[in-house]
Amino acid sequence: MEQRSARRYDVSVTAEIFLPDRVLEAHTRNLSSTGVCFECEPVLAEGATVAATLYLTVDGIEDAATAPLKVTTHVQWTSELDDGRALAGAQFVRLDPPAQKTLDRFLAALGE
């Protein structure tokens, strides 16, 4: 049985992943206080460190009072999907306290 250190929330939010040569449009499959599962194209490299911006929305509505969450992630695993897209599980790297607070508040709202 898999054990995680933080609860995962199944939530799809828009994300941008910043690679050296381009910006990928992505969505999340799930999100926790310690990491994220991206759905994107193409496959990200396992072990890569990538910057991303998460547009935290509830029911597709972006909260004007909440700035997009800028994070640095470390890609732990990847898996290709049949349609050419891929999943990438990534751990957050050193979230600063304000970013962690924003993320925790968003996740708490999902749990209600």
N, CA, C and O atoms as CSV, one atom per row, in Angstrom:
chain,resi,resn,atom,element,x,y,z
A,1,MET,N,N,0.837,-1.181,0.000
A,1,MET,CA,C,0.000,0.000,0.000
A,1,MET,C,C,0.884,1.248,0.000
A,1,MET,O,O,1.820,1.364,0.790
A,2,GLU,N,N,0.568,2.165,-0.893
A,2,GLU,CA,C,1.346,3.400,-1.000
A,2,GLU,C,C,0.978,4.349,0.139
A,2,GLU,O,O,-0.196,4.536,0.459
A,3,GLN,N,N,2.000,4.938,0.738
A,3,GLN,CA,C,1.760,5.918,1.785
A,3,GLN,C,C,2.378,7.238,1.369
A,3,GLN,O,O,3.540,7.294,0.965
A,4,ARG,N,N,1.592,8.299,1.471
A,4,ARG,CA,C,2.066,9.624,1.115
A,4,ARG,C,C,2.146,10.462,2.373
A,4,ARG,O,O,1.427,10.228,3.345
A,5,SER,N,N,3.028,11.439,2.339
A,5,SER,CA,C,3.174,12.310,3.501
A,5,SER,C,C,2.097,13.384,3.543
A,5,SER,O,O,1.878,13.999,4.587
A,6,ALA,N,N,1.415,13.621,2.411
A,6,ALA,CA,C,0.390,14.667,2.350
A,6,ALA,C,C,-0.785,14.175,1.515
A,6,ALA,O,O,-0.603,13.445,0.540
A,7,ARG,N,N,-1.969,14.572,1.897
A,7,ARG,CA,C,-3.183,14.188,1.173
A,7,ARG,C,C,-3.192,14.792,-0.221
A,7,ARG,O,O,-2.894,15.973,-0.401
A,8,ARG,N,N,-3.537,13.970,-1.206
A,8,ARG,CA,C,-3.670,14.428,-2.590
A,8,ARG,C,C,-5.133,14.766,-2.862
A,8,ARG,O,O,-6.038,14.030,-2.470
A,9,TYR,N,N,-5.348,15.893,-3.540
A,9,TYR,CA,C,-6.682,16.321,-3.943
A,9,TYR,C,C,-6.787,16.205,-5.448
A,9,TYR,O,O,-5.958,16.759,-6.169
A,10,ASP,N,N,-7.801,15.488,-5.940
A,10,ASP,CA,C,-8.031,15.399,-7.371
A,10,ASP,C,C,-8.599,16.729,-7.838
A,10,ASP,O,O,-9.766,17.038,-7.593
A,11,VAL,N,N,-7.774,17.506,-8.505
A,11,VAL,CA,C,-8.209,18.833,-8.956
A,11,VAL,C,C,-7.452,19.183,-10.236
A,11,VAL,O,O,-6.247,18.960,-10.355
A,12,SER,N,N,-8.199,19.735,-11.183
A,12,SER,CA,C,-7.596,20.172,-12.442
A,12,SER,C,C,-7.516,21.689,-12.449
A,12,SER,O,O,-8.536,22.375,-12.518
A,13,VAL,N,N,-6.313,22.201,-12.377
A,13,VAL,CA,C,-6.090,23.635,-12.526
A,13,VAL,C,C,-5.106,23.840,-13.676
A,13,VAL,O,O,-4.264,22.983,-13.948
A,14,THR,N,N,-5.221,24.959,-14.329
A,14,THR,CA,C,-4.328,25.292,-15.431
A,14,THR,C,C,-2.933,25.580,-14.885
A,14,THR,O,O,-2.771,26.177,-13.821
A,15,ALA,N,N,-1.940,25.143,-15.639
A,15,ALA,CA,C,-0.555,25.376,-15.238
A,15,ALA,C,C,0.275,25.715,-16.474
A,15,ALA,O,O,-0.059,25.339,-17.597
A,16,GLU,N,N,1.347,26.424,-16.232
A,16,GLU,CA,C,2.363,26.660,-17.249
A,16,GLU,C,C,3.667,26.102,-16.695
A,16,GLU,O,O,4.039,26.363,-15.551
A,17,ILE,N,N,4.349,25.328,-17.530
A,17,ILE,CA,C,5.637,24.740,-17.145
A,17,ILE,C,C,6.701,25.391,-18.008
A,17,ILE,O,O,6.599,25.412,-19.235
A,18,PHE,N,N,7.720,25.922,-17.354
A,18,PHE,CA,C,8.750,26.689,-18.054
A,18,PHE,C,C,9.973,25.820,-18.327
A,18,PHE,O,O,10.690,25.421,-17.409
A,19,LEU,N,N,10.194,25.536,-19.615
A,19,LEU,CA,C,11.370,24.796,-20.063
A,19,LEU,C,C,12.357,25.795,-20.650
A,19,LEU,O,O,11.979,26.930,-20.943
A,20,PRO,N,N,13.611,25.397,-20.827
A,20,PRO,CA,C,14.594,26.348,-21.357
A,20,PRO,C,C,14.214,26.951,-22.711
A,20,PRO,O,O,14.540,28.105,-22.989
A,21,ASP,N,N,13.520,26.166,-23.560
A,21,ASP,CA,C,13.227,26.644,-24.909
A,21,ASP,C,C,11.765,26.993,-25.167
A,21,ASP,O,O,11.434,27.473,-26.250
A,22,ARG,N,N,10.877,26.759,-24.184
A,22,ARG,CA,C,9.463,27.067,-24.399
A,22,ARG,C,C,8.660,26.936,-23.107
A,22,ARG,O,O,9.156,26.476,-22.078
A,23,VAL,N,N,7.414,27.353,-23.202
A,23,VAL,CA,C,6.477,27.236,-22.086
A,23,VAL,C,C,5.414,26.214,-22.476
A,23,VAL,O,O,4.784,26.341,-23.526
A,24,LEU,N,N,5.214,25.205,-21.636
A,24,LEU,CA,C,4.200,24.190,-21.893
A,24,LEU,C,C,2.912,24.551,-21.181
A,24,LEU,O,O,2.931,24.960,-20.020
A,25,GLU,N,N,1.795,24.402,-21.874
A,25,GLU,CA,C,0.488,24.510,-21.236
A,25,GLU,C,C,0.196,23.149,-20.621
A,25,GLU,O,O,0.439,22.118,-21.250
A,26,ALA,N,N,-0.317,23.136,-19.408
A,26,ALA,CA,C,-0.581,21.878,-18.713
A,26,ALA,C,C,-1.794,22.036,-17.810
A,26,ALA,O,O,-2.306,23.137,-17.611
A,27,HIS,N,N,-2.240,20.912,-17.270
A,27,HIS,CA,C,-3.270,20.881,-16.240
A,27,HIS,C,C,-2.773,19.959,-15.142
A,27,HIS,O,O,-1.901,19.119,-15.366
A,28,THR,N,N,-3.327,20.121,-13.974
A,28,THR,CA,C,-2.973,19.208,-12.899
A,28,THR,C,C,-3.981,18.067,-12.865
A,28,THR,O,O,-5.150,18.246,-13.207
A,29,ARG,N,N,-3.520,16.902,-12.453
A,29,ARG,CA,C,-4.407,15.771,-12.184
A,29,ARG,C,C,-4.754,15.765,-10.699
A,29,ARG,O,O,-5.884,15.492,-10.294
A,30,ASN,N,N,-3.730,16.077,-9.906
A,30,ASN,CA,C,-3.947,16.188,-8.472
A,30,ASN,C,C,-2.901,17.115,-7.891
A,30,ASN,O,O,-1.916,17.473,-8.535
A,31,LEU,N,N,-3.156,17.493,-6.635
A,31,LEU,CA,C,-2.329,18.503,-5.983
A,31,LEU,C,C,-2.306,18.225,-4.495
A,31,LEU,O,O,-3.314,17.810,-3.924
A,32,SER,N,N,-1.175,18.448,-3.865
A,32,SER,CA,C,-1.061,18.322,-2.410
A,32,SER,C,C,-0.201,19.464,-1.896
A,32,SER,O,O,0.253,20.305,-2.672
A,33,SER,N,N,0.019,19.494,-0.615
A,33,SER,CA,C,0.863,20.538,-0.037
A,33,SER,C,C,2.340,20.318,-0.359
A,33,SER,O,O,3.163,21.206,-0.139
A,34,THR,N,N,2.675,19.140,-0.877
A,34,THR,CA,C,4.078,18.838,-1.162
A,34,THR,C,C,4.389,18.571,-2.631
A,34,THR,O,O,5.556,18.454,-3.005
A,35,GLY,N,N,3.346,18.474,-3.475
A,35,GLY,CA,C,3.626,18.163,-4.865
A,35,GLY,C,C,2.406,18.216,-5.746
A,35,GLY,O,O,1.309,18.571,-5.314
A,36,VAL,N,N,2.628,17.846,-7.020
A,36,VAL,CA,C,1.609,17.981,-8.047
A,36,VAL,C,C,1.804,16.889,-9.095
A,36,VAL,O,O,2.918,16.417,-9.320
A,37,CYS,N,N,0.704,16.500,-9.728
A,37,CYS,CA,C,0.778,15.632,-10.903
A,37,CYS,C,C,0.324,16.463,-12.090
A,37,CYS,O,O,-0.831,16.884,-12.160
A,38,PHE,N,N,1.237,16.697,-13.022
A,38,PHE,CA,C,0.934,17.450,-14.236
A,38,PHE,C,C,0.484,16.508,-15.341
A,38,PHE,O,O,0.954,15.374,-15.423
A,39,GLU,N,N,-0.426,16.975,-16.193
A,39,GLU,CA,C,-0.737,16.324,-17.453
A,39,GLU,C,C,-0.318,17.304,-18.530
A,39,GLU,O,O,-0.838,18.418,-18.599
A,40,CYS,N,N,0.629,16.889,-19.380
A,40,CYS,CA,C,1.194,17.815,-20.357
A,40,CYS,C,C,1.711,17.058,-21.569
A,40,CYS,O,O,1.694,15.828,-21.623
A,41,GLU,N,N,2.167,17.834,-22.531
A,41,GLU,CA,C,2.797,17.275,-23.716
A,41,GLU,C,C,3.980,18.160,-24.041
A,41,GLU,O,O,3.793,19.375,-24.108
A,42,PRO,N,N,5.131,17.673,-24.240
A,42,PRO,CA,C,5.571,16.281,-24.258
A,42,PRO,C,C,5.930,15.793,-22.852
A,42,PRO,O,O,5.649,16.452,-21.851
A,43,VAL,N,N,6.553,14.632,-22.813
A,43,VAL,CA,C,6.989,14.041,-21.551
A,43,VAL,C,C,8.095,14.899,-20.950
A,43,VAL,O,O,9.028,15.293,-21.649
A,44,LEU,N,N,7.992,15.186,-19.667
A,44,LEU,CA,C,9.084,15.869,-18.956
A,44,LEU,C,C,10.129,14.827,-18.572
A,44,LEU,O,O,9.814,13.643,-18.455
A,45,ALA,N,N,11.343,15.253,-18.381
A,45,ALA,CA,C,12.422,14.336,-18.024
A,45,ALA,C,C,12.401,14.051,-16.527
A,45,ALA,O,O,12.344,14.972,-15.713
A,46,GLU,N,N,12.449,12.773,-16.172
A,46,GLU,CA,C,12.558,12.415,-14.756
A,46,GLU,C,C,13.849,13.006,-14.209
A,46,GLU,O,O,14.892,12.956,-14.860
A,47,GLY,N,N,13.770,13.559,-13.018
A,47,GLY,CA,C,14.932,14.170,-12.388
A,47,GLY,C,C,15.117,15.634,-12.717
A,47,GLY,O,O,15.961,16.306,-12.123
A,48,ALA,N,N,14.327,16.141,-13.668
A,48,ALA,CA,C,14.445,17.556,-14.064
A,48,ALA,C,C,13.861,18.457,-12.984
A,48,ALA,O,O,12.925,18.078,-12.279
A,49,THR,N,N,14.418,19.638,-12.867
A,49,THR,CA,C,13.863,20.680,-12.005
A,49,THR,C,C,13.265,21.716,-12.927
A,49,THR,O,O,13.961,22.283,-13.770
A,50,VAL,N,N,11.953,21.970,-12.767
A,50,VAL,CA,C,11.264,22.908,-13.652
A,50,VAL,C,C,10.438,23.896,-12.840
A,50,VAL,O,O,9.871,23.557,-11.802
A,51,ALA,N,N,10.387,25.113,-13.336
A,51,ALA,CA,C,9.532,26.140,-12.741
A,51,ALA,C,C,8.148,26.004,-13.357
A,51,ALA,O,O,8.002,25.618,-14.517
A,52,ALA,N,N,7.134,26.329,-12.560
A,52,ALA,CA,C,5.755,26.263,-13.047
A,52,ALA,C,C,4.931,27.349,-12.365
A,52,ALA,O,O,5.267,27.830,-11.283
A,53,THR,N,N,3.864,27.709,-13.022
A,53,THR,CA,C,2.873,28.605,-12.439
A,53,THR,C,C,1.553,27.860,-12.411
A,53,THR,O,O,1.117,27.323,-13.429
A,54,LEU,N,N,0.914,27.824,-11.250
A,54,LEU,CA,C,-0.391,27.181,-11.086
A,54,LEU,C,C,-1.435,28.272,-10.915
A,54,LEU,O,O,-1.283,29.165,-10.081
A,55,TYR,N,N,-2.494,28.196,-11.710
A,55,TYR,CA,C,-3.588,29.162,-11.633
A,55,TYR,C,C,-4.698,28.526,-10.799
A,55,TYR,O,O,-5.561,27.822,-11.322
A,56,LEU,N,N,-4.660,28.786,-9.505
A,56,LEU,CA,C,-5.558,28.129,-8.559
A,56,LEU,C,C,-6.982,28.643,-8.742
A,56,LEU,O,O,-7.276,29.812,-8.493
A,57,THR,N,N,-7.850,27.753,-9.180
A,57,THR,CA,C,-9.240,28.092,-9.433
A,57,THR,C,C,-10.153,27.088,-8.747
A,57,THR,O,O,-9.756,25.948,-8.508
A,58,VAL,N,N,-11.354,27.500,-8.436
A,58,VAL,CA,C,-12.374,26.608,-7.906
A,58,VAL,C,C,-13.526,26.622,-8.890
A,58,VAL,O,O,-14.070,27.682,-9.199
A,59,ASP,N,N,-13.902,25.443,-9.387
A,59,ASP,CA,C,-14.959,25.325,-10.394
A,59,ASP,C,C,-14.684,26.203,-11.606
A,59,ASP,O,O,-15.606,26.778,-12.184
A,60,GLY,N,N,-13.401,26.308,-11.994
A,60,GLY,CA,C,-13.023,27.070,-13.172
A,60,GLY,C,C,-12.999,28.569,-12.992
A,60,GLY,O,O,-12.760,29.306,-13.949
A,61,ILE,N,N,-13.245,29.033,-11.773
A,61,ILE,CA,C,-13.276,30.472,-11.513
A,61,ILE,C,C,-12.027,30.863,-10.741
A,61,ILE,O,O,-11.778,30.369,-9.642
A,62,GLU,N,N,-11.253,31.751,-11.328
A,62,GLU,CA,C,-10.020,32.203,-10.685
A,62,GLU,C,C,-10.352,33.266,-9.644
A,62,GLU,O,O,-11.149,34.170,-9.895
A,63,ASP,N,N,-9.737,33.148,-8.484
A,63,ASP,CA,C,-9.938,34.109,-7.408
A,63,ASP,C,C,-9.057,35.324,-7.686
A,63,ASP,O,O,-7.830,35.228,-7.659
A,64,ALA,N,N,-9.690,36.464,-7.953
A,64,ALA,CA,C,-8.944,37.680,-8.290
A,64,ALA,C,C,-8.025,38.127,-7.163
A,64,ALA,O,O,-7.038,38.822,-7.402
A,65,ALA,N,N,-8.346,37.731,-5.933
A,65,ALA,CA,C,-7.536,38.125,-4.784
A,65,ALA,C,C,-6.314,37.225,-4.611
A,65,ALA,O,O,-5.427,37.535,-3.816
A,66,THR,N,N,-6.262,36.122,-5.342
A,66,THR,CA,C,-5.157,35.183,-5.211
A,66,THR,C,C,-4.280,35.237,-6.454
A,66,THR,O,O,-4.738,34.940,-7.557
A,67,ALA,N,N,-3.037,35.613,-6.275
A,67,ALA,CA,C,-2.093,35.644,-7.390
A,67,ALA,C,C,-1.762,34.209,-7.806
A,67,ALA,O,O,-1.816,33.305,-6.973
A,68,PRO,N,N,-1.423,33.985,-9.073
A,68,PRO,CA,C,-0.997,32.648,-9.493
A,68,PRO,C,C,0.163,32.171,-8.615
A,68,PRO,O,O,1.007,32.960,-8.190
A,69,LEU,N,N,0.183,30.876,-8.358
A,69,LEU,CA,C,1.202,30.286,-7.484
A,69,LEU,C,C,2.415,29.887,-8.326
A,69,LEU,O,O,2.324,29.005,-9.180
A,70,LYS,N,N,3.531,30.536,-8.081
A,70,LYS,CA,C,4.779,30.228,-8.792
A,70,LYS,C,C,5.583,29.249,-7.935
A,70,LYS,O,O,5.866,29.510,-6.766
A,71,VAL,N,N,5.948,28.109,-8.547
A,71,VAL,CA,C,6.639,27.051,-7.817
A,71,VAL,C,C,7.828,26.533,-8.620
A,71,VAL,O,O,7.889,26.683,-9.841
A,72,THR,N,N,8.747,25.935,-7.921
A,72,THR,CA,C,9.815,25.154,-8.539
A,72,THR,C,C,9.558,23.708,-8.144
A,72,THR,O,O,9.297,23.411,-6.978
A,73,THR,N,N,9.633,22.815,-9.118
A,73,THR,CA,C,9.340,21.407,-8.855
A,73,THR,C,C,10.481,20.515,-9.324
A,73,THR,O,O,11.269,20.874,-10.200
A,74,HIS,N,N,10.538,19.348,-8.710
A,74,HIS,CA,C,11.505,18.321,-9.104
A,74,HIS,C,C,10.682,17.125,-9.594
A,74,HIS,O,O,9.913,16.548,-8.826
A,75,VAL,N,N,10.839,16.753,-10.860
A,75,VAL,CA,C,10.060,15.669,-11.459
A,75,VAL,C,C,10.544,14.332,-10.903
A,75,VAL,O,O,11.699,13.950,-11.086
A,76,GLN,N,N,9.640,13.630,-10.221
A,76,GLN,CA,C,9.963,12.351,-9.585
A,76,GLN,C,C,9.706,11.169,-10.516
A,76,GLN,O,O,10.466,10.200,-10.521
A,77,TRP,N,N,8.626,11.251,-11.307
A,77,TRP,CA,C,8.270,10.151,-12.203
A,77,TRP,C,C,7.484,10.678,-13.388
A,77,TRP,O,O,6.906,11.763,-13.328
A,78,THR,N,N,7.465,9.909,-14.464
A,78,THR,CA,C,6.667,10.251,-15.637
A,78,THR,C,C,6.008,8.992,-16.177
A,78,THR,O,O,6.470,7.877,-15.937
A,79,SER,N,N,4.921,9.191,-16.910
A,79,SER,CA,C,4.206,8.086,-17.536
A,79,SER,C,C,3.534,8.603,-18.792
A,79,SER,O,O,2.817,9.603,-18.750
A,80,GLU,N,N,3.762,7.926,-19.914
A,80,GLU,CA,C,3.140,8.344,-21.166
A,80,GLU,C,C,1.718,7.824,-21.255
A,80,GLU,O,O,1.435,6.693,-20.861
A,81,LEU,N,N,0.818,8.664,-21.781
A,81,LEU,CA,C,-0.566,8.274,-22.011
A,81,LEU,C,C,-0.725,7.850,-23.468
A,81,LEU,O,O,0.132,8.156,-24.297
A,82,ASP,N,N,-1.807,7.154,-23.788
A,82,ASP,CA,C,-2.020,6.652,-25.148
A,82,ASP,C,C,-2.198,7.757,-26.186
A,82,ASP,O,O,-1.947,7.533,-27.370
A,83,ASP,N,N,-2.626,8.944,-25.761
A,83,ASP,CA,C,-2.899,10.025,-26.711
A,83,ASP,C,C,-1.690,10.927,-26.984
A,83,ASP,O,O,-1.830,11.976,-27.613
A,84,GLY,N,N,-0.512,10.524,-26.516
A,84,GLY,CA,C,0.696,11.313,-26.754
A,84,GLY,C,C,1.024,12.286,-25.634
A,84,GLY,O,O,2.128,12.829,-25.578
A,85,ARG,N,N,0.070,12.507,-24.746
A,85,ARG,CA,C,0.324,13.358,-23.591
A,85,ARG,C,C,1.015,12.510,-22.536
A,85,ARG,O,O,1.204,11.307,-22.718
A,86,ALA,N,N,1.387,13.145,-21.437
A,86,ALA,CA,C,2.096,12.423,-20.390
A,86,ALA,C,C,1.689,12.941,-19.020
A,86,ALA,O,O,1.189,14.058,-18.885
A,87,LEU,N,N,1.909,12.123,-18.019
A,87,LEU,CA,C,1.753,12.528,-16.629
A,87,LEU,C,C,3.143,12.691,-16.042
A,87,LEU,O,O,4.070,11.970,-16.410
A,88,ALA,N,N,3.283,13.630,-15.140
A,88,ALA,CA,C,4.560,13.838,-14.452
A,88,ALA,C,C,4.267,14.165,-12.998
A,88,ALA,O,O,3.606,15.157,-12.695
A,89,GLY,N,N,4.758,13.334,-12.115
A,89,GLY,CA,C,4.622,13.590,-10.688
A,89,GLY,C,C,5.821,14.402,-10.230
A,89,GLY,O,O,6.966,14.012,-10.453
A,90,ALA,N,N,5.553,15.540,-9.586
A,90,ALA,CA,C,6.639,16.443,-9.211
A,90,ALA,C,C,6.481,16.900,-7.765
A,90,ALA,O,O,5.373,17.148,-7.289
A,91,GLN,N,N,7.591,17.002,-7.094
A,91,GLN,CA,C,7.634,17.465,-5.707
A,91,GLN,C,C,8.009,18.944,-5.699
A,91,GLN,O,O,8.884,19.377,-6.448
A,92,PHE,N,N,7.334,19.715,-4.837
A,92,PHE,CA,C,7.690,21.116,-4.708
A,92,PHE,C,C,9.057,21.252,-4.048
A,92,PHE,O,O,9.397,20.502,-3.133
A,93,VAL,N,N,9.831,22.219,-4.527
A,93,VAL,CA,C,11.150,22.507,-3.987
A,93,VAL,C,C,11.080,23.837,-3.242
A,93,VAL,O,O,10.827,24.877,-3.850
A,94,ARG,N,N,11.299,23.806,-1.955
A,94,ARG,CA,C,11.398,25.020,-1.127
A,94,ARG,C,C,10.308,26.065,-1.389
A,94,ARG,O,O,10.597,27.161,-1.869
A,95,LEU,N,N,9.070,25.725,-1.076
A,95,LEU,CA,C,8.018,26.745,-1.157
A,95,LEU,C,C,8.263,27.770,-0.066
A,95,LEU,O,O,8.499,27.397,1.083
A,96,ASP,N,N,8.212,29.057,-0.400
A,96,ASP,CA,C,8.380,30.073,0.637
A,96,ASP,C,C,7.089,30.142,1.469
A,96,ASP,O,O,6.037,29.706,1.001
A,97,PRO,N,N,7.153,30.677,2.684
A,97,PRO,CA,C,5.973,30.684,3.567
A,97,PRO,C,C,4.716,31.294,2.948
A,97,PRO,O,O,3.644,30.712,3.114
A,98,PRO,N,N,4.777,32.440,2.237
A,98,PRO,CA,C,3.545,32.956,1.631
A,98,PRO,C,C,2.953,31.997,0.584
A,98,PRO,O,O,1.736,31.828,0.517
A,99,ALA,N,N,3.803,31.378,-0.223
A,99,ALA,CA,C,3.318,30.429,-1.230
A,99,ALA,C,C,2.700,29.214,-0.556
A,99,ALA,O,O,1.653,28.732,-0.987
A,100,GLN,N,N,3.336,28.719,0.491
A,100,GLN,CA,C,2.800,27.564,1.213
A,100,GLN,C,C,1.444,27.903,1.833
A,100,GLN,O,O,0.530,27.079,1.831
A,101,LYS,N,N,1.323,29.117,2.360
A,101,LYS,CA,C,0.055,29.556,2.958
A,101,LYS,C,C,-1.047,29.623,1.896
A,101,LYS,O,O,-2.169,29.180,2.139
A,102,THR,N,N,-0.731,30.177,0.716
A,102,THR,CA,C,-1.691,30.247,-0.385
A,102,THR,C,C,-2.140,28.852,-0.796
A,102,THR,O,O,-3.333,28.603,-0.974
A,103,LEU,N,N,-1.184,27.946,-0.946
A,103,LEU,CA,C,-1.494,26.579,-1.340
A,103,LEU,C,C,-2.338,25.882,-0.272
A,103,LEU,O,O,-3.330,25.228,-0.596
A,104,ASP,N,N,-1.954,26.016,0.988
A,104,ASP,CA,C,-2.698,25.380,2.076
A,104,ASP,C,C,-4.136,25.897,2.147
A,104,ASP,O,O,-5.063,25.127,2.393
A,105,ARG,N,N,-4.318,27.198,1.931
A,105,ARG,CA,C,-5.663,27.792,1.946
A,105,ARG,C,C,-6.501,27.230,0.793
A,105,ARG,O,O,-7.677,26.915,0.976
A,106,PHE,N,N,-5.899,27.106,-0.390
A,106,PHE,CA,C,-6.603,26.561,-1.539
A,106,PHE,C,C,-6.995,25.106,-1.282
A,106,PHE,O,O,-8.130,24.717,-1.555
A,107,LEU,N,N,-6.079,24.309,-0.766
A,107,LEU,CA,C,-6.371,22.899,-0.501
A,107,LEU,C,C,-7.437,22.745,0.581
A,107,LEU,O,O,-8.279,21.850,0.493
A,108,ALA,N,N,-7.412,23.605,1.600
A,108,ALA,CA,C,-8.424,23.552,2.651
A,108,ALA,C,C,-9.805,23.830,2.068
A,108,ALA,O,O,-10.785,23.217,2.490
A,109,ALA,N,N,-9.897,24.745,1.105
A,109,ALA,CA,C,-11.183,25.042,0.471
A,109,ALA,C,C,-11.687,23.847,-0.325
A,109,ALA,O,O,-12.897,23.634,-0.412
A,110,LEU,N,N,-10.790,23.066,-0.904
A,110,LEU,CA,C,-11.186,21.866,-1.642
A,110,LEU,C,C,-11.742,20.805,-0.718
A,110,LEU,O,O,-12.623,20.036,-1.103
A,111,GLY,N,N,-11.228,20.761,0.506
A,111,GLY,CA,C,-11.634,19.745,1.476
A,111,GLY,C,C,-12.966,20.017,2.133
A,111,GLY,O,O,-13.493,19.155,2.836
A,112,GLU,N,N,-13.525,21.202,1.920
A,112,GLU,CA,C,-14.784,21.570,2.583
A,112,GLU,C,C,-15.959,20.830,1.990
A,112,GLU,O,O,-17.093,21.020,2.428
